[in-house]
């Protein structure tokens, strides 16, 4: 149950230059790039920035929560993970529900696993060997079902002492939240980290279906997959597993699902240039995967680091790809027309620099894309690695950057945009789990919510 420091894991992967081989073909057609107007983005960004509301857990006295380690949004309800908050025991992790009341976001519940666990880390004051409950979160369309990953949970079955991981489902009935079930990998191994975060997996929910990435089991030879769970009469059970047999380097790095389309990133594929595989669910049957790749696929770009879906659009992050600079990161938009997926835009930051990790977290809703760059140093403040989030919108057939958001109370290493971003209709949500660092141990963390059209 050794706690994985998610940011450290991501940076190790970004710099690893993996040489794993994958397939080379991709069904994509390049359709153009994006023009950015810095002056327009600055003006629009200022208006959005003024609508900022900073969220923190109410009644929390511990500054080790890492609140903002994951975020998800649906209508007037959002869920925010805090992977080292106090749950059943200190440091096991928790997730917080916020609801919109009178145009203001208010905490209404705190969720934690009924078997969550953590122990003080030997020789590391203020740190924990933790389940990391809350490192990933997802929420249903109606806002009444929440899915939460605990990738370092040890359920003590086949591999005692390991990081098998678990995924928990909570449901709200008559305003009261309760744990409904705990989901496990059908092929657990000691270091499976089932329910892990972007770059190492992910989870999603739509209606009565939950999808969770699965790293497979190298010991038994079980390949990496996406596990599909369905609900029948309030009981969740494994329905099937989705595989990519033609890609020996397939290892899920991110996932998105809307009930009909499932997109799963594999940023190790193709010498770490990355790939995204798209499955379709039609009358209970899953299609074979269709392959998407960047038109300018580059080894080490990590295309597929994170993915998001909205209607017939897929947004894909490439956290180390060529964007504003050679390794600043980039994002891509694909559209489906008459059953064919094609790349319609490549997005990059107007002020991007190498190592910004632009595209590490991404969200799309309608014609708006929100992209996190948690290691960006905003030129206006000069605060190193404070982080930023970029807003792009589609208009007149072109995607344009309309805003750059930063934390009004940002600090060096605050990781604004790390732990997730979410956009839905008029609401933008950004996690910043590095805010409020203590003298020792983990940061308290914050989340930030904005109005897209204030």
C-alpha positions in Angstrom: 0.0 0.0 0.0 3.0 2.3 -0.6 1.7 5.7 -1.5 2.5 6.9 -5.1 3.5 10.5 -5.3 1.5 11.2 -8.5 3.4 14.3 -9.6 6.7 12.6 -9.2 5.5 9.6 -11.2 4.4 11.8 -14.0 7.7 13.7 -14.2 9.6 10.4 -14.2 7.5 9.3 -17.1 7.9 12.5 -19.0 11.6 12.3 -18.8 12.0 8.5 -19.3 12.0 8.5 -23.1 10.6 5.0 -23.2 11.5 3.0 -26.3 8.5 0.6 -26.2 7.2 -0.2 -29.7 3.6 0.1 -30.8 1.7 0.2 -34.0 2.3 2.9 -36.6 -1.0 3.3 -38.4 -3.6 5.9 -37.5 -6.9 6.8 -38.9 -6.6 10.6 -38.9 -6.8 13.4 -41.3 -5.2 16.8 -40.4 -7.5 19.7 -40.9 -5.7 22.8 -39.7 -4.1 24.6 -36.7 -5.2 27.4 -34.4 -4.4 31.1 -34.4 -4.1 32.8 -31.0 -4.7 36.5 -30.2 -2.8 37.2 -27.0 -4.5 40.6 -26.5 -8.0 39.1 -26.8 -7.1 36.2 -24.5 -5.8 38.7 -21.9 -9.0 40.7 -21.9 -11.3 37.7 -21.9 -9.1 36.0 -19.3 -9.4 39.1 -17.0 -13.2 38.9 -17.0 -13.2 35.1 -16.3 -10.5 35.5 -13.6 -12.6 38.0 -11.7 -15.3 35.4 -11.2 -12.9 33.1 -9.3 -14.2 31.3 -6.2 -11.5 29.4 -4.2 -12.7 26.2 -2.7 -11.3 24.5 0.4 -12.8 21.8 2.7 -14.9 23.3 5.4 -14.0 22.4 9.0 -10.7 20.8 8.1 -7.8 21.6 10.4 -5.2 19.4 8.8 -2.9 20.9 6.2 -2.0 17.6 4.5 -5.1 16.9 2.5 -3.8 17.6 -1.1 -7.3 18.8 -1.8 -7.7 19.3 -5.5 -5.9 16.1 -6.4 -8.8 15.3 -8.8 -11.9 17.1 -9.9 -15.2 16.3 -11.7 -18.3 18.3 -12.5 -21.9 17.6 -13.5 -24.5 20.3 -13.5 -24.8 21.8 -10.0 -22.7 19.2 -8.3 -18.9 18.7 -8.3 -16.6 16.2 -6.6 -13.0 17.1 -5.5 -10.5 14.5 -4.4 -8.1 15.0 -1.5 -5.8 12.0 -1.6 -4.2 12.4 1.8 -7.1 13.9 3.7 -8.3 12.1 6.8 -10.8 9.5 6.0 -11.5 6.4 8.1 -8.1 7.0 9.5 -5.7 10.0 9.2 -4.2 10.3 5.7 -6.2 7.6 4.0 -7.9 10.1 1.6 -11.3 11.6 1.0 -13.5 13.3 -1.6 -15.7 16.3 -1.1 -19.0 17.1 -2.7 -19.9 20.7 -3.5 -23.3 21.9 -4.7 -24.2 25.2 -6.3 -26.5 27.1 -4.0 -27.7 30.6 -4.8 -25.0 30.9 -7.4 -22.3 29.9 -4.9 -20.5 26.6 -4.5 -21.0 25.1 -1.0 -19.5 21.9 0.5 -22.4 19.5 1.3 -20.6 16.1 2.0 -17.3 14.4 2.7 -16.9 10.8 1.4 -14.3 8.2 2.4 -13.9 4.5 2.0 -15.2 2.3 4.8 -12.1 0.2 4.6 -9.6 3.0 3.9 -6.2 2.8 5.5 -3.0 4.8 6.0 0.1 4.7 8.2 2.7 7.4 9.0 5.6 7.1 6.6 8.8 6.1 8.5 11.4 8.9 8.4 9.1 11.3 6.5 7.4 13.6 8.9 3.9 14.6 7.9 3.6 11.9 5.1 1.7 8.7 4.9 1.7 5.3 3.3 -1.8 5.8 2.1 -4.6 4.3 0.0 -4.6 7.6 -2.0 -8.4 7.5 -2.0 -9.5 10.5 -4.1 -6.6 10.5 -6.5 -9.2 10.0 -9.3 -12.9 10.9 -9.4 -15.8 10.8 -11.8 -19.5 11.8 -11.5 -22.6 10.7 -13.4 -24.6 12.9 -15.6 -27.4 13.4 -13.0 -24.8 14.2 -10.3 -26.0 11.4 -8.0 -23.4 8.8 -8.5 -19.7 9.4 -7.8 -16.8 7.0 -8.6 -13.5 7.4 -6.6 -10.2 5.7 -7.1 -7.9 4.5 -4.4 -5.0 3.1 -6.4 -2.8 2.2 -3.5 -5.4 0.3 -1.5 -4.3 -3.1 -0.4 -7.3 -5.4 -0.2 -5.2 -8.1 1.2 -6.3 -11.0 -1.0 -3.9 -12.5 -3.5 -1.0 -10.1 -2.8 -0.9 -9.0 0.8 1.0 -5.8 1.2 0.7 -4.7 -2.4 -0.8 -1.8 -4.2 -3.7 -3.6 -6.0 -6.0 -0.6 -5.8 -9.7 -0.3 -5.6 -12.6 1.9 -7.0 -15.5 2.9 -4.8 -19.0 3.9 -5.9 -21.1 6.3 -3.9 -24.7 7.2 -4.5 -26.9 10.0 -3.3 -30.5 9.1 -2.4 -32.8 11.8 -0.9 -29.8 14.1 -0.4 -27.8 11.5 1.6 -24.5 10.0 0.2 -23.6 6.4 1.0 -21.0 3.9 -0.3 -22.7 1.5 -2.7 -19.9 -0.9 -3.6 -16.2 -1.5 -4.1 -14.8 -2.6 -7.5 -11.6 -4.5 -8.0 -9.6 -5.6 -11.0 -10.4 -9.1 -12.2 -6.7 -9.7 -12.6 -5.1 -8.0 -9.6 -1.3 -7.9 -9.1 0.9 -6.5 -6.4 1.4 -3.2 -8.2 -1.8 -2.9 -10.3 -2.8 0.5 -8.9 -6.4 0.0 -10.1 -8.1 3.3 -10.2 -5.0 5.3 -10.8 -4.7 8.9 -12.2 -4.1 10.4 -15.6 -0.9 9.1 -17.3 -1.2 5.9 -15.4 -4.9 5.2 -16.0 -8.3 6.6 -15.1 -12.0 6.0 -14.7 -15.3 7.3 -16.0 -19.0 6.8 -15.5 -22.0 7.3 -17.8 -25.5 6.1 -16.8 -25.3 2.5 -15.5 -21.8 1.9 -16.8 -18.4 2.5 -15.2 -15.1 2.1 -17.0 -11.7 1.7 -15.2 -8.3 1.3 -16.9 -6.5 -1.9 -15.9 -2.7 -2.3 -16.2 -3.0 -6.1 -16.6 -0.9 -8.7 -14.8 2.6 -9.4 -16.1 2.9 -12.4 -13.9 -0.1 -14.3 -15.3 0.2 -12.7 -18.8 -3.1 -10.9 -18.6 -2.9 -7.9 -21.0 -3.7 -4.3 -20.2 -7.4 -3.5 -20.7 -10.3 -1.3 -19.9 -12.7 -3.0 -17.4 -16.4 -2.3 -18.0 -18.7 -2.6 -15.0 -22.5 -2.4 -15.4 -25.3 -1.9 -12.9 -28.3 -4.2 -12.7 -30.8 -3.7 -9.9 -28.4 -1.6 -8.0 -25.7 -4.2 -8.2 -22.4 -3.5 -10.0 -20.5 -6.3 -11.8 -17.9 -6.8 -14.4 -19.5 -7.0 -17.8 -16.5 -7.2 -20.1 -12.9 -6.1 -20.7 -11.7 -4.2 -23.8 -8.3 -4.9 -25.3 -6.1 -3.6 -28.0 -4.4 -6.8 -29.3 -2.6 -5.1 -32.2 -0.6 -2.8 -29.9 1.9 -4.7 -27.7 2.8 -1.4 -26.0 -0.8 -0.7 -25.0 -0.9 0.6 -21.4 -3.9 2.9 -20.6 -2.9 6.4 -19.6 -6.3 8.1 -19.6 -10.0 7.3 -20.4 -13.2 9.1 -21.3 -16.7 7.6 -21.8 -20.1 9.2 -22.6 -22.3 6.1 -22.8 -21.7 5.4 -26.5 -18.1 6.3 -27.2 -15.1 5.3 -25.1 -11.7 6.9 -25.8 -8.6 5.4 -24.1 -5.1 7.0 -24.3 -1.9 4.9 -24.4 0.9 7.4 -24.3 3.7 4.7 -24.2 2.6 3.4 -27.6 4.6 4.1 -30.8 7.9 4.9 -29.0 5.9 7.2 -26.6 4.6 9.3 -29.4 1.3 7.9 -28.1 -2.1 6.8 -29.4 -5.8 6.9 -28.6 -8.1 4.0 -29.2 -11.8 4.6 -29.7 -14.5 2.0 -29.0 -18.2 2.3 -29.8 -21.0 0.7 -27.8 -24.0 -0.1 -29.9 -26.9 -2.2 -28.7 -24.8 -3.8 -26.0 -21.9 -4.7 -28.4 -18.5 -3.1 -28.4 -16.7 -2.4 -31.6 -13.1 -3.0 -32.4 -10.9 0.0 -31.6 -10.2 2.8 -34.1 -6.8 4.3 -33.8 -6.1 8.1 -33.5 -2.7 9.7 -33.6 -1.4 13.2 -33.9 -0.7 14.5 -37.4 2.8 15.5 -36.2 3.4 12.4 -34.1 6.7 12.8 -32.2 8.6 10.2 -30.1 8.2 11.1 -26.5 5.3 13.5 -27.0 3.0 11.3 -24.7 -0.1 11.8 -26.9 -3.0 10.3 -25.0 -1.7 11.4 -21.6 -5.2 12.5 -21.0 -8.5 12.4 -23.0 -11.9 14.0 -22.8 -15.2 13.5 -24.8 -18.1 15.7 -25.7 -20.6 14.7 -28.4 -18.7 14.0 -31.6 -15.5 15.6 -30.3 -12.5 14.1 -28.6 -9.8 16.3 -27.0 -6.4 14.7 -26.4 -3.4 15.9 -24.3 0.2 15.3 -25.3 2.1 16.6 -22.2 5.6 16.6 -23.7 4.7 17.2 -27.4 5.8 20.0 -29.6 3.5 23.0 -29.0 4.6 26.6 -28.4 8.1 25.1 -28.0 9.6 21.8 -28.7 8.5 20.2 -25.4 5.9 22.5 -23.9 3.1 20.1 -24.6 0.1 20.3 -26.9 -3.5 19.3 -27.3 -5.5 18.0 -30.2 -9.1 18.0 -31.2 -10.7 15.2 -33.3 -14.2 15.2 -34.8 -16.4 12.4 -36.0 -18.2 13.0 -39.3 -20.1 10.1 -40.8 -18.3 7.6 -38.7 -14.8 8.8 -39.5 -12.6 10.5 -36.9 -10.3 13.2 -38.1 -8.0 15.7 -36.5 -9.5 19.2 -36.8 -7.1 21.3 -34.6 -3.9 21.3 -32.7 -3.9 23.6 -29.6 -0.9 25.2 -27.9 -0.4 27.8 -25.3 0.3 31.4 -26.3 3.1 31.7 -23.7 4.2 28.0 -23.5 7.7 26.9 -22.5 9.5 23.6 -22.4 8.4 21.5 -19.4 5.0 23.3 -18.8 3.2 20.0 -19.1 0.5 21.6 -21.2 -2.0 18.9 -22.0 -1.4 16.8 -18.8 -5.1 17.4 -17.9 -7.8 18.3 -20.4 -11.6 18.6 -20.5 -14.0 19.4 -23.3 -17.7 20.5 -23.2 -19.4 21.5 -26.4 -17.2 24.0 -28.1 -15.0 24.8 -25.1 -11.7 23.0 -24.2 -9.9 23.6 -20.9 -6.2 22.5 -20.8 -4.0 22.4 -17.7 -0.3 23.2 -17.6 0.6 22.7 -14.0 4.4 23.4 -14.3 3.9 26.7 -16.2 5.5 29.9 -14.8 3.1 32.7 -15.6 5.1 35.6 -17.1 2.8 38.2 -15.4 3.8 37.0 -11.9 7.1 35.2 -12.5 6.1 32.7 -9.8 7.9 29.5 -10.8 5.8 26.5 -11.6 2.6 28.1 -10.2 0.7 26.5 -13.1 -2.0 27.8 -15.5 -5.1 26.6 -17.3 -6.0 27.7 -20.9 -9.4 28.1 -22.3 -10.0 27.5 -26.1 -13.3 27.9 -28.0 -14.5 27.0 -31.4 -15.9 29.9 -33.5 -16.2 30.3 -37.3 -14.6 26.9 -37.8 -11.4 27.8 -35.9 -10.3 27.0 -32.3 -8.9 30.1 -30.5 -7.4 30.6 -27.1 -9.7 33.0 -25.3 -8.2 33.0 -21.8 -5.3 32.1 -19.6 -6.2 31.4 -16.0 -4.0 31.4 -12.9 -4.6 31.2 -9.2 -5.0 34.6 -7.6 -3.2 33.3 -4.6 -0.7 31.2 -6.6 2.6 30.1 -5.1 5.7 28.5 -6.5 4.9 24.8 -6.9 1.2 25.4 -6.4 0.5 23.1 -9.3 -2.6 25.0 -10.6 -4.0 22.6 -13.2 -2.5 19.5 -11.7 -5.0 16.9 -10.4 -7.5 17.7 -13.1 -9.5 20.3 -14.9 -13.2 20.2 -15.8 -15.5 22.3 -17.9 -19.3 22.0 -18.4 -21.4 24.7 -20.0 -20.6 27.9 -18.1 -18.5 26.4 -15.3 -14.7 25.9 -15.2 -13.0 23.9 -12.4 -9.3 23.6 -11.7 -7.5 21.6 -9.1 -4.3 22.8 -7.4 -3.2 20.2 -4.8 0.1 22.0 -4.2 -1.4 25.1 -2.7 -0.9 25.8 1.1 2.3 23.8 1.7 3.1 23.1 5.3 6.6 23.1 6.9 6.7 19.3 6.3 4.5 16.8 4.7 1.8 17.3 2.0 0.2 20.5 1.0 -3.4 21.4 2.0 -4.5 22.1 -1.6 -7.2 24.2 -3.2 -9.6 24.1 -6.1 -10.8 27.1 -8.2 -14.1 27.6 -10.0 -14.8 30.2 -12.6 -17.7 31.4 -14.8 -16.9 31.1 -18.5 -19.3 33.9 -19.4 -19.3 36.1 -16.2 
